[in-house]
Amino acid sequence: MKAIVVTDEAAGTAGMTLTERPEPPAAINDVIVQIHASGFVPTEMEWPSTWTDRAGRDKTPSIPGHELAGVVTALGYGTTGLSIGQRVFGLADWHRDGTLAEYVAIEARNLAPLPGDVDFTVGASLPISGLTAWQGLFQHGRLQAGQTVLAHGAAGAVGTMVTQLAREAGAYVIGTGRAADRQKALDFGAHEFLDLDNDALEDIGGVDLVFDVIGGDIQQRSAGLIRAGGTLVSVVGPVEARPTNGLAVDFVVEADRAQLGEIVQRVRDGRLRTNIGDIAPLDDAVAALNPTTRRKGKTIIRVRP
């Protein structure tokens, strides 16, 4: 099969190459998915799991990418809940070979059915962004209607999901980003927008939940805005700044079939829009994942035409 592989951590995405790899076998509880579309998160090149297995051993050359949409072509021993020929989407295991390939072996529990009226490119754009937003807001942030959410990076792949899901849940959403992101953040449902380069973060007053995708100084200043009983939720590693009278939570997104079902249903009925930028074929993936200009949404690799 054709696959994108990486071998050199220092080279990052620039070290990607398109090559031929053996098709993966299906282990116990696995399915083999013929991938139609794959998503990719640029920070994957910094994750230890891209380069080593669970025992810490070098696993290069490794196939990156963890979001997929495709069709089940084989079942491993003991696999239940899915069938051959079924359309699926989901989140591949961090430590195993990923989804920038024509096929992937993946545990069945990491997948959810993809309805026939949802395009594969849309399906592949949902798992990391959608589940990160869902778990951060509802599992870790315990968001309630009437609360105020500060959504950093509100025009990004995760931020647009955070904004839409929070607003649907009855929250007031303040989005942040660069000046050029203002209109996009508002288009995706932010009630107001704060330009982190030119506006004073402290001027927004108190909030109940901060969804942090930036870290550093912005995280530290944001912690001071959280009302008593509020929560700082971060996806950028251990939280360095803690609210005085609230919680600080950092988490790594996990596959969840029920949550994927909730997310894709919202896409089907128009409550949730995806934030897709470029779509490129697998043959052009290396160039597409090494852009020379700033990304305007999530890049999706179309593995099958």
DRENDO-731560 format. One line per 2 residues: number of its first residue (from 1); their letters; for each residue x negated, y, z of N, C-alpha, C, O. Coordinates in steps of 0.2 Angstrom, whole numbers, plus 2048, in hexadecimal, padded with zeros to 3 digits. Layout:
% residues N
NUM = a = X:Y:Z:X:Y:Z:X:Y:Z:X:Y:Z  ...
% end
This chain:
% residues 305
1 = mk = 7FC:7FA:800:800:800:800:7FC:806:800:7F6:806:802  7FE:80C:7FE:7FB:812:7FE:7FC:815:805:801:815:808
3 = ai = 7F7:818:808:7F7:81B:80E:7F2:821:80F:7ED:821:80B  7F4:826:813:7EF:82B:815:7EB:828:81B:7EE:826:820
5 = vv = 7E5:829:81B:7E1:827:821:7DC:82C:823:7DA:831:81F  7DA:82C:82A:7D5:830:82C:7D0:82C:830:7D1:827:833
7 = td = 7CA:82F:830:7C4:82B:833:7C0:82F:837:7BC:82D:83B  7C0:836:836:7BC:83B:839:7C0:840:83D:7C3:844:83B
9 = ea = 7BF:83F:844:7C3:844:848:7C1:84B:847:7C5:850:847  7BB:84C:846:7B8:853:846:7BB:856:83F:7BC:85D:83F
11 = ag = 7BC:852:83A:7BF:855:834:7C6:857:834:7C8:85B:830  7CA:854:838:7D1:856:839:7D5:854:832:7D3:84F:82F
13 = ta = 7DA:858:831:7DE:856:82B:7DA:857:824:7DB:854:81F  7D4:85B:824:7D0:85B:81F:7CC:854:81D:7CA:853:817
15 = gm = 7CC:850:822:7C9:849:821:7CE:844:81E:7CC:83E:81E  7D4:846:81D:7D9:841:81A:7D7:83F:813:7D5:843:80F
17 = tl = 7D8:838:812:7D8:836:80C:7DD:831:80A:7E0:82E:80E  7DF:831:803:7E4:82C:801:7E1:826:7FF:7DC:826:7FB
19 = te = 7E3:820:801:7DF:81A:800:7E4:814:800:7EA:815:801  7E2:80E:7FE:7E6:808:7FF:7E5:804:805:7DF:803:807
21 = rp = 7EA:802:809:7E9:7FE:80F:7EE:7F8:80E:7F3:7F9:80B  7ED:7F3:812:7F1:7ED:812:7F8:7EF:815:7F8:7F3:81A
23 = ep = 7FD:7EC:812:804:7ED:816:804:7EA:81C:801:7E5:81D  807:7ED:821:807:7EB:828:80B:7E5:829:811:7E5:826
25 = pa = 809:7E0:82E:80E:7DB:82F:813:7DD:835:811:7E2:839  818:7D9:836:81D:7DB:83B:81C:7D7:841:81C:7D1:841
27 = ai = 81A:7DA:847:819:7D6:84D:820:7D5:850:825:7D7:84E  820:7D2:856:826:7D1:85A:829:7D7:85B:826:7DC:85D
29 = nd = 830:7D8:85A:834:7DD:85B:833:7E3:856:836:7E9:857  82F:7E2:851:82D:7E7:84C:832:7E7:846:836:7E2:845
31 = vi = 833:7EC:843:835:7EC:83C:830:7EF:837:82C:7F3:839  830:7ED:831:82C:7F0:82C:831:7F5:828:836:7F3:826
33 = vq = 82F:7FB:828:833:800:824:82F:803:81E:829:804:81E  832:802:818:830:805:812:831:80D:813:837:80F:813
35 = ih = 82C:811:813:82D:818:815:82F:81C:80F:82C:81B:809  834:820:80F:836:824:80A:834:82B:80B:832:82F:807
37 = as = 833:82D:812:831:834:813:82E:834:81A:830:830:81F  828:838:81B:824:838:821:823:83F:823:822:844:81F
39 = gf = 824:840:82A:822:847:82D:81B:846:830:818:841:831  818:84C:831:811:84C:834:811:853:838:813:858:837
41 = vp = 80D:852:83E:80C:857:843:805:859:843:801:854:844  803:85F:841:7FC:861:840:7F7:85F:846:7F1:85D:846
43 = te = 7FA:860:84C:7F6:85E:852:7F5:857:853:7F1:855:858  7F7:853:84F:7F6:84B:850:7EE:84A:84F:7EC:845:852
45 = me = 7EB:84E:84C:7E3:84D:84B:7E0:84E:852:7DA:84D:852  7E3:851:857:7E0:853:85D:7E2:84D:862:7E0:84E:868
47 = wp = 7E7:849:860:7E9:844:865:7E5:83E:866:7E3:83B:860  7E3:83C:86C:7DE:836:86C:7E2:830:869:7DE:82C:866
49 = st = 7E8:82F:869:7EB:829:866:7EB:829:85E:7EC:824:85C  7E9:82E:85B:7E7:82E:854:7E1:82A:853:7E0:827:84D
51 = wt = 7DC:82A:857:7D6:827:856:7D4:821:85A:7D0:81D:858  7D8:820:85F:7D7:81A:863:7DD:816:865:7E3:819:865
53 = dr = 7DC:80F:866:7E2:80B:868:7E3:80C:870:7E0:810:873  7E8:808:872:7EA:809:879:7E4:807:87E:7E4:80A:884
55 = ag = 7E0:803:87C:7DA:801:880:7D4:806:87F:7CF:805:882  7D5:80B:87B:7D0:810:87A:7CB:80F:875:7C5:812:874
57 = rd = 7CC:809:871:7C7:807:86C:7C9:80B:865:7CE:80D:864  7C3:80C:862:7C4:810:85B:7C9:80C:857:7C8:806:856
59 = kt = 7CE:80F:854:7D2:80C:84F:7D2:80F:848:7D6:80D:844  7CD:813:847:7CC:816:840:7CA:810:83B:7C6:80C:83D
61 = ps = 7CC:811:835:7D0:816:832:7D7:815:834:7DA:810:833  7DA:81B:836:7E1:81A:838:7E5:81E:834:7E3:823:831
63 = ip = 7EC:81C:834:7F1:820:830:7F5:824:834:7F8:822:839  7F4:82B:833:7F8:830:837:7FF:830:835:802:82D:831
65 = gh = 803:835:839:80A:836:837:80E:831:83C:80D:82B:83D  814:834:83F:818:830:843:81F:831:842:823:82D:845
67 = el = 821:835:83E:828:836:83C:82A:832:835:826:833:831  82F:82F:835:831:82B:82F:838:82B:82E:83C:82B:832
69 = ag = 83A:82A:827:840:828:825:83F:823:81F:83B:824:81B  843:81D:820:842:818:81A:847:813:81B:84C:814:81E
71 = vv = 845:80D:818:84A:807:818:846:801:81B:840:800:819  849:7FD:81F:847:7F7:822:846:7F2:81D:84B:7F0:819
73 = ta = 840:7EF:81D:83E:7EA:818:83D:7E3:81B:83D:7DE:817  83B:7E3:821:83A:7DC:825:83B:7DD:82C:83A:7E3:82F
75 = lg = 83C:7D8:82F:83D:7D7:836:838:7D3:83A:837:7CD:837  835:7D5:83F:831:7D1:843:835:7CC:847:83B:7CC:848
77 = yg = 831:7C7:84A:835:7C2:84E:838:7C5:854:835:7CA:858  83E:7C4:856:842:7C6:85B:845:7CD:85A:848:7D0:85F
79 = tt = 844:7D0:855:847:7D7:853:84E:7D7:853:851:7D3:84F  851:7DB:856:859:7DC:856:85B:7E3:855:857:7E8:856
81 = gl = 861:7E4:853:864:7EB:853:863:7EE:84C:866:7F3:84B  85F:7EC:848:85E:7EF:841:85E:7E9:83C:85D:7E3:83E
83 = si = 85F:7EB:836:860:7E5:831:85C:7E8:82B:85B:7ED:829  85A:7E3:827:856:7E4:820:85B:7E8:81C:861:7E6:81B
85 = gq = 858:7ED:819:85C:7F1:814:85F:7F7:817:861:7FC:814  85E:7F8:81E:861:7FD:822:85D:804:821:857:803:822
87 = rv = 860:809:820:85D:810:820:85C:812:828:860:811:82C  855:814:829:854:816:830:84F:81C:830:84C:81E:82B
89 = fg = 84F:81F:836:84A:824:837:847:823:83E:84B:821:843  842:826:840:83F:826:847:838:828:848:835:82C:844
91 = la = 835:826:84D:82F:828:850:82A:822:851:82C:81E:855  825:822:84D:820:81D:84E:81C:81D:854:81B:823:857
93 = dw = 819:818:857:815:817:85C:80F:81B:85B:80C:81B:856  80D:81F:861:807:823:860:801:81F:85E:7FC:822:85B
95 = hr = 800:81A:861:7F9:816:861:7F9:811:85B:7F4:80E:85A  7FE:810:857:7FE:80C:851:7FD:810:84B:7FE:816:84B
97 = dg = 7FC:80D:845:7FC:810:83F:802:814:83E:808:811:83F  802:81A:83B:808:81E:83A:80B:81D:833:80B:818:830
99 = tl = 80E:823:831:813:823:82C:811:826:825:816:827:821  80B:829:825:809:82B:81F:807:826:81A:801:825:818
101 = ae = 80B:821:818:80A:81B:815:810:819:812:816:81B:813  810:814:80E:816:811:80A:81A:80C:80F:820:80B:80E
103 = yv = 816:809:814:81A:805:819:817:806:820:811:808:820  81B:805:825:819:805:82C:81C:7FF:830:822:7FD:82E
105 = ai = 818:7FD:834:81B:7F8:839:81C:7FC:83F:818:7FF:842  823:7FB:842:825:7FF:847:82A:7FC:84C:82E:7F7:849
107 = ea = 82A:7FD:852:82E:7F9:857:835:7FC:855:837:802:854  83A:7F7:855:841:7F8:853:844:7FE:857:848:802:855
109 = rn = 842:7FE:85E:845:802:862:843:80A:861:846:80E:864  83E:80B:85D:83C:812:85B:840:815:855:83F:81A:853
111 = la = 845:811:853:848:813:84D:850:814:84E:852:810:853  853:818:84A:85A:818:84A:85D:818:843:859:81A:83F
113 = pl = 863:816:843:866:816:83C:866:81D:839:868:822:83C  865:81D:832:865:824:82F:86B:824:82A:86C:820:826
115 = pg = 870:828:82C:876:828:828:875:829:820:870:82C:81F  879:826:81C:878:826:815:879:82D:812:876:82E:80D
117 = dv = 87C:832:816:87D:838:813:877:83D:815:877:843:814  872:83B:819:86C:83F:81B:866:83D:817:864:837:817
119 = df = 863:841:813:85D:840:80F:857:83E:813:857:83F:819  853:83A:810:84D:837:814:849:83D:816:846:83C:81B
121 = tv = 848:842:812:844:847:814:846:84B:81A:842:84D:81E  84D:84B:81A:850:84E:821:84F:84A:826:84D:84C:82C
123 = ga = 850:843:825:84F:83E:82B:848:83E:82E:847:83E:834  843:83F:829:83C:83F:82B:83A:845:82F:835:846:832
125 = sl = 83E:84B:82E:83C:851:831:83F:852:839:83D:856:83C  843:84D:83B:847:84D:841:843:84A:847:844:84D:84C
127 = pi = 840:845:847:83E:841:84D:83A:845:852:83C:846:858  834:848:850:830:84B:855:833:852:857:834:853:85D
129 = sg = 835:856:852:838:85C:854:83E:85C:858:83F:85F:85D  843:857:855:849:857:858:849:853:85F:84C:856:864
131 = lt = 845:84E:860:845:84B:866:841:84F:86B:843:84F:871  83C:853:869:838:857:86E:83D:85C:871:83D:85E:877
133 = aw = 841:860:86C:846:865:86E:84B:862:873:84C:864:878  84E:85C:871:853:859:875:850:857:87C:854:859:881
135 = qg = 84B:853:87C:848:851:883:846:857:887:847:857:88D  843:85C:884:841:862:888:846:866:88B:846:868:891
137 = lf = 84C:867:887:851:86B:889:856:867:88E:857:869:894  857:861:88D:85D:85D:890:85A:858:896:85D:858:89B
139 = qh = 855:854:894:852:850:899:84E:853:89E:84E:853:8A4  849:857:89C:844:85A:8A0:846:861:8A2:845:863:8A8
141 = gr = 84A:865:89E:84C:86C:8A0:852:86C:8A3:854:871:8A6  856:867:8A3:85D:867:8A6:861:86D:8A4:864:870:8A8
143 = lq = 861:86F:89E:865:875:89B:86C:874:89D:86F:86F:89B  86F:87A:89F:876:87B:8A0:879:881:89C:875:885:89A
145 = ag = 87F:880:89A:882:886:897:882:88C:89B:882:88C:8A1  880:892:898:880:898:89B:879:89A:89D:878:8A0:89F
147 = qt = 874:895:89C:86D:897:89E:86A:89B:899:86C:89B:893  864:89E:89A:860:8A1:895:85A:89D:894:856:89B:898
149 = vl = 858:89C:88D:852:898:88B:84E:89D:888:850:8A0:883  847:89C:889:842:8A0:886:83E:89A:881:83B:896:884
151 = ah = 83F:89B:87B:83D:896:876:837:899:872:838:89D:86E  831:897:874:82B:899:871:82A:895:86A:82C:890:869
153 = ga = 827:899:865:826:896:85F:82D:894:85C:82E:88F:859  832:899:85C:839:898:85A:83A:897:853:83F:894:851
155 = ag = 835:898:84F:836:897:848:832:891:845:833:88F:83F  82F:88D:84A:82C:887:848:830:881:848:836:881:849
157 = av = 82D:87B:846:831:875:846:835:873:84C:83B:872:84C  831:874:852:834:872:858:839:878:85A:83E:877:85D
159 = gt = 836:87E:85A:83A:884:85C:841:885:859:845:887:85D  841:883:853:848:884:84F:84D:87F:852:853:880:853
161 = mv = 84A:879:854:84F:874:857:851:876:85E:857:875:860  84C:879:862:84D:87B:869:853:880:868:857:880:86C
163 = tq = 852:885:864:857:88B:863:85E:888:862:862:88A:865  85E:884:85D:865:881:85B:868:87D:860:86E:87E:862
165 = la = 864:878:863:867:874:868:869:878:86F:86E:877:872  865:87D:871:866:881:877:86D:885:876:871:885:87A
167 = re = 86D:888:870:873:88C:86E:879:888:86E:87E:88A:871  879:882:86B:87F:87E:86B:881:87C:872:887:87B:873
169 = ag = 87C:87B:876:87E:879:87D:880:87F:882:882:87E:887  881:885:87F:883:88B:882:87E:88F:885:880:893:88A
171 = ay = 878:88F:883:873:893:886:872:899:882:874:89A:87C  86F:89E:885:86D:8A4:882:865:8A3:880:861:8A2:885
173 = vi = 864:8A4:87A:85D:8A2:878:859:8A9:876:85B:8AC:871  853:8A9:879:84E:8AF:877:848:8AB:873:845:8A7:876
175 = gt = 848:8AC:86D:842:8A9:869:83C:8AE:869:83D:8B4:869  836:8AB:868:830:8AE:868:82C:8AC:862:82D:8A7:85F
177 = gr = 827:8B0:860:823:8AE:85A:81F:8B5:858:81F:8BA:85B  81D:8B4:852:81A:8BA:84E:81F:8BE:84B:825:8BC:84A
179 = aa = 81D:8C4:849:822:8C9:847:826:8C6:840:82C:8C7:83F  822:8C2:83C:824:8C0:836:829:8BA:837:82D:8B8:833
181 = dr = 82A:8B7:83D:82E:8B2:83F:835:8B4:841:83A:8B0:842  836:8BB:842:83C:8BD:845:842:8BB:842:847:8B8:845
183 = qk = 843:8BC:83B:849:8BB:838:84B:8B3:838:850:8B1:838  845:8AF:837:846:8A8:837:849:8A6:83E:84E:8A2:83E
185 = al = 846:8A8:843:848:8A6:84A:850:8A8:84B:854:8A5:84E  851:8AE:849:858:8B1:849:85D:8AC:845:863:8AB:847
187 = df = 85B:8AB:83F:85F:8A7:83A:860:8A0:83D:866:89D:83C  85C:89D:841:85D:897:844:861:897:84B:862:892:84E
189 = ga = 863:89D:84D:867:89E:852:865:8A1:859:869:8A2:85D  85F:8A4:859:85C:8A8:85E:861:8AE:85F:862:8B1:85A
191 = he = 863:8AF:866:867:8B5:867:862:8BC:866:865:8C1:864  85C:8BB:868:857:8C1:867:850:8BE:866:84F:8B8:867
193 = fl = 84C:8C2:864:845:8C0:862:840:8C4:865:841:8CB:866  83A:8C2:868:835:8C5:86B:82F:8C4:867:82D:8BE:866
195 = dl = 82C:8C9:864:825:8C9:860:820:8C9:865:81E:8CD:869  81C:8C3:866:817:8C2:86B:811:8C6:86A:80D:8C8:86E
197 = dn = 810:8C9:864:80A:8CD:862:80C:8D4:864:807:8D8:866  812:8D6:864:813:8DE:865:818:8DF:86B:819:8E5:86D
199 = da = 81C:8DA:86D:821:8DC:872:81F:8D9:879:81B:8D4:879  821:8DC:87E:81F:8DA:885:823:8D4:887:829:8D5:888
201 = le = 820:8CE:888:824:8C8:88A:827:8CA:891:82D:8C7:892  824:8CD:895:827:8CE:89C:82E:8D3:89C:832:8D3:8A1
203 = di = 82F:8D6:896:835:8DA:896:83B:8D6:895:841:8D9:896  83B:8D0:894:841:8CC:892:845:8CA:899:84B:8C8:899
205 = gg = 842:8CB:89F:845:8C9:8A5:845:8C2:8A7:841:8BE:8A4  849:8C0:8AB:849:8B9:8AD:84C:8B4:8A8:851:8B6:8A5
207 = vd = 84A:8AE:8A8:84D:8A9:8A4:84D:8A2:8A8:84A:8A2:8AD  851:89E:8A6:852:897:8AA:84E:892:8A7:84C:88D:8AB
209 = lv = 84C:892:8A1:848:88D:89E:843:890:899:845:894:894  83D:88E:899:838:890:894:836:88A:891:834:885:894
211 = fd = 836:88A:88A:834:884:886:82E:886:883:82D:88A:87E  828:884:885:821:886:883:81E:881:87E:81D:87B:880
213 = vi = 81C:884:878:818:880:873:812:884:872:80E:882:86D  810:888:876:80A:88C:875:804:88B:87A:7FF:88A:879
215 = gg = 806:88B:881:801:88B:886:7FE:891:888:7FF:896:885  7F8:890:88B:7F4:896:88D:7F7:89C:890:7FB:89B:895
217 = di = 7F5:8A2:88E:7F7:8A8:891:7FF:8A9:891:802:8AB:895  801:8A7:88B:809:8A8:88A:80C:8A3:88F:811:8A5:892
219 = qq = 80A:89D:890:80D:899:895:80D:89C:89C:812:89C:8A0  807:89F:89E:806:8A1:8A5:80B:8A7:8A6:80E:8A8:8AB
221 = rs = 80B:8AC:8A1:810:8B1:8A1:817:8AF:8A2:81B:8B2:8A5  819:8AA:89E:820:8A8:89D:822:8A5:8A4:828:8A5:8A6
223 = ag = 81D:8A1:8A8:81F:89E:8AE:821:8A3:8B3:826:8A2:8B7  81F:8AA:8B2:821:8AF:8B7:828:8B1:8B5:82B:8B5:8B9
225 = li = 82B:8AF:8B0:832:8B2:8AE:837:8AD:8B0:83D:8AF:8B0  835:8A7:8B3:83A:8A2:8B4:83E:8A3:8BB:83B:8A4:8C0
227 = ra = 845:8A3:8BA:849:8A5:8C0:848:89F:8C5:846:899:8C3  84A:8A0:8CB:84A:89B:8D1:84E:895:8CE:854:895:8CC
229 = gg = 84B:88F:8CE:84F:889:8CC:84E:887:8C5:850:882:8C2  84A:88C:8C1:849:88B:8BA:843:886:8B9:840:883:8BD
231 = tl = 842:885:8B2:83D:880:8B0:839:883:8AA:83B:886:8A6  832:881:8AB:82E:882:8A5:82C:87B:8A2:82A:877:8A5
233 = vs = 82E:87B:89C:82D:874:898:828:875:893:828:87A:88F  823:871:893:81D:872:88F:81C:86C:88B:81C:866:88D
235 = vv = 81A:86C:884:817:867:880:810:867:87E:80E:864:87A  80C:86C:882:805:86D:880:801:86A:886:7FB:86D:886
237 = gp = 803:865:889:7FE:862:88E:800:865:895:805:868:896  7FC:863:89A:7FD:864:8A1:7FE:86C:8A2:7FB:870:8A0
239 = ve = 804:86D:8A6:806:874:8A7:801:878:8AC:7FF:875:8B1  7FE:87D:8AA:7F9:881:8AE:7FD:886:8B2:7FA:888:8B8
241 = ar = 802:889:8B0:806:88E:8B4:80D:88B:8B6:810:889:8B2  80E:88C:8BC:814:88A:8BF:819:88F:8C2:816:894:8C5
243 = pt = 81F:88F:8C0:824:894:8C3:824:894:8CB:823:88F:8CE  825:89A:8CD:824:89A:8D5:82A:896:8D8:828:893:8DD
245 = ng = 830:896:8D6:835:893:8D9:839:88E:8D4:83F:88E:8D3  835:88B:8CF:838:886:8CA:833:880:8C9:82F:87F:8CD
247 = la = 835:87D:8C4:831:877:8C2:82D:878:8BC:82F:87D:8B8  828:875:8BB:824:874:8B5:823:86D:8B3:821:869:8B7
249 = vd = 825:86C:8AC:825:865:8AA:821:865:8A3:822:869:89F  81C:860:8A2:819:85F:89C:81B:858:89A:81B:854:89E
251 = fv = 81C:857:894:81F:850:891:81C:84F:88A:81B:853:886  81C:848:889:81B:846:882:821:843:880:824:83F:883
253 = ve = 823:845:87A:829:843:877:829:83B:876:824:838:874  82F:838:877:830:831:876:836:82F:872:83A:833:871
255 = ad = 835:829:86E:83A:827:86A:840:825:86E:840:823:873  846:827:86B:84C:825:86F:852:825:869:854:82A:866
257 = ra = 854:81F:868:859:81E:863:860:822:864:863:824:85F  862:822:86A:869:825:86C:868:82D:86A:86C:830:867
259 = ql = 862:830:86C:861:837:86B:860:838:864:863:83D:861  85D:834:860:85C:835:859:863:835:856:864:839:851
261 = ge = 867:830:858:86E:830:856:872:837:857:876:839:852  871:83A:85D:874:840:85E:872:846:85A:876:84A:857
263 = iv = 86B:846:858:868:84B:854:86A:84A:84D:86C:84F:84A  86A:844:84A:86C:843:843:874:845:842:876:847:83D
265 = qr = 878:843:847:87F:845:847:880:84C:846:884:84F:843  87C:850:84A:87D:858:84A:87A:85A:843:87D:85F:840
267 = vr = 875:857:840:873:859:839:879:857:834:87B:85C:830  87C:852:835:882:850:830:888:855:831:88B:856:82B
269 = dg = 889:857:837:88F:85B:837:88E:863:837:892:867:839  887:864:835:885:86B:834:884:86F:83B:882:875:83A
271 = rl = 883:86C:840:881:870:846:87A:871:847:878:875:84B  876:86D:843:86F:86D:844:86C:86D:83D:86D:869:839
273 = rt = 867:872:83C:864:873:835:85C:871:836:859:872:83C  859:86E:832:852:86C:832:84E:872:82F:851:876:82C
275 = ni = 848:872:831:843:877:82F:83E:874:82B:838:873:82D  83F:873:825:83B:86F:820:837:875:81C:83B:879:819
277 = gd = 831:874:81B:82D:879:817:82C:876:810:830:876:80C  826:873:810:823:870:809:825:868:80A:825:865:80F
279 = ia = 827:866:804:828:85F:803:823:85D:7FD:823:85F:7F8  81F:858:7FF:81A:856:7FA:819:84E:7F9:81B:84B:7FE
281 = pl = 818:84B:7F3:817:844:7F3:811:842:7F6:80C:846:7F8  811:83B:7F8:80B:838:7FB:804:839:7F7:7FF:83B:7FB
283 = dd = 805:839:7F1:7FE:83B:7ED:7FC:841:7EE:7F6:843:7ED  800:846:7F0:7FE:84D:7F1:7FD:84F:7F9:7FD:855:7FB
285 = av = 7FE:84A:7FD:7FF:84B:804:7F9:84E:807:7F9:853:80C  7F3:84C:805:7ED:84F:808:7ED:857:807:7EB:85B:80C
287 = aa = 7EE:859:801:7EE:860:800:7F4:864:804:7F3:869:806  7FA:860:804:800:863:807:7FF:864:80F:801:869:812
289 = ln = 7FB:860:812:7FA:860:819:7F3:864:81B:7F1:864:821  7F0:867:816:7EB:86B:817:7EC:872:813:7E9:874:80F
291 = pt = 7F2:875:815:7F4:87B:812:7EF:881:813:7EB:882:818  7EF:886:80E:7EB:88B:80E:7EE:892:811:7EB:897:812
293 = tr = 7F5:891:811:7F9:896:814:7FD:894:81A:7FD:88E:81B  800:898:81E:803:896:824:809:892:822:80D:894:81D
295 = rk = 80B:88D:826:810:888:824:817:88C:826:817:890:82B  81C:88B:821:822:88E:822:828:888:824:82C:888:820
297 = gk = 827:885:829:82B:87F:82A:827:879:82A:821:879:829  82A:873:82B:827:86D:82B:825:86A:825:82A:86A:820
299 = ti = 81F:867:824:81D:864:81D:820:85D:81E:81E:859:822  823:85B:818:825:854:818:822:850:812:822:853:80C
301 = ir = 820:84A:813:81D:847:80D:822:842:80B:824:83D:80F  823:842:805:828:83E:801:824:838:7FF:821:838:7FA
303 = vr = 825:832:802:821:82C:800:824:829:7FA:820:826:7F6  82A:828:7FA:82E:825:7F4:832:82B:7F1:835:82F:7F4
305 = p = 831:82B:7EA:835:831:7E7:83D:830:7E7:840:834:7E4
% end
